[in-house]
Amino acid sequence: MIFDFDISLATPNDIPDILTLQEPNLPDSGGSLSVRLTADRFKDAILENRRNGKVVGYVLGTSLAAKAHVGIIQTMLRTFPPPPDCYLYGPVCVAETERGKGLAGALFEVLRTHMGNRPAMTFVRTDNAPSLQAHRKMGMRDLGTFVHENVPYIAFKYPT
């Protein structure tokens, strides 16, 4: 598949656009992202994607230590201990207009290269069928289900 996207490391100037993209994908807006991230949190390892100068997708790759304070991450890691040298993949967010075009997978491939092909873990709500399908298509392996604040999630790891 040929992409008409410019995948690159984000800069601080991109954070307002990334926050704008995040909003319609949060539960309050009918989306399925599990955690609202602040501008300060986006200063961690960010890859984002542009089409015609507009941010239409992003993915984060962060150390376990950087997210150790987040409750849902703590729950996942207690349930599924991470492999050595593991980082956390996600969230990944793609504009509705760009979904189904392989952008999430392309972002993940660039992130994997950037992170030195280290092992990664992430999670997806069990009711988010499109995201579950996309993560499985990327080659991620289901570790199993865990529950955080009465919401079930599936944990994934890469490589399988």
LINURCOR-V750038 format. One record per run of one state. SS is the DSSP state (H for helix, E for strand, - for the rest). FROM is the first residue (numbers start at 1). TO is the last residue. If there is no record, write none. Layout:
ss=(SS:SS)
from=(FROM:FROM)
to=(TO:TO)
This chain:
ss=(-:E:-:H:-:E:H:-:E:-:H:-:E:-:E:-:H:-:H:-:E:-:H:-:H:-:E:-:H:-:E:-:E:-)
from=(1:6:10:12:24:26:27:30:33:34:41:44:46:52:54:64:65:68:71:80:87:95:96:99:103:115:120:126:129:138:141:149:151:159)
to=(5:9:11:23:25:26:29:32:33:40:43:45:51:53:63:64:67:70:79:86:94:95:98:102:114:119:125:128:137:140:148:150:158:160)
